[in-house]
């Protein structure tokens, strides 16, 4: 999943996708623990997708809370 695809979704869709990815991550861990690790490359992909979604959600919360960019460019620095 690309960052542009994540940014195109609203918060409820992202929360839903995050839940699905966490379930997938759990399933991958269980498969690895029972010796059924058929897709070892998926661990990294799922972990990165979770990180992307959490980053986008956090950025949106920051912008909503502050009403500006996360770098504080809109604040007066007098």
Number of C-alpha atoms within 10 A of each C-alpha: 12 9 12 8 8 19 15 10 13 10 16 9 12 19 15 10 17 19 13 14 18 15 12 16 19 13 12 20 16 13 15 14 10 9 9 12 14 10 10 13 9 14 14 11 14 19 14 13 19 20 13 18 23 15 14 16 18 13 14 17 14 15 15 12 10 13 12 13 14 16 9 12 9 11 10 6 6 3
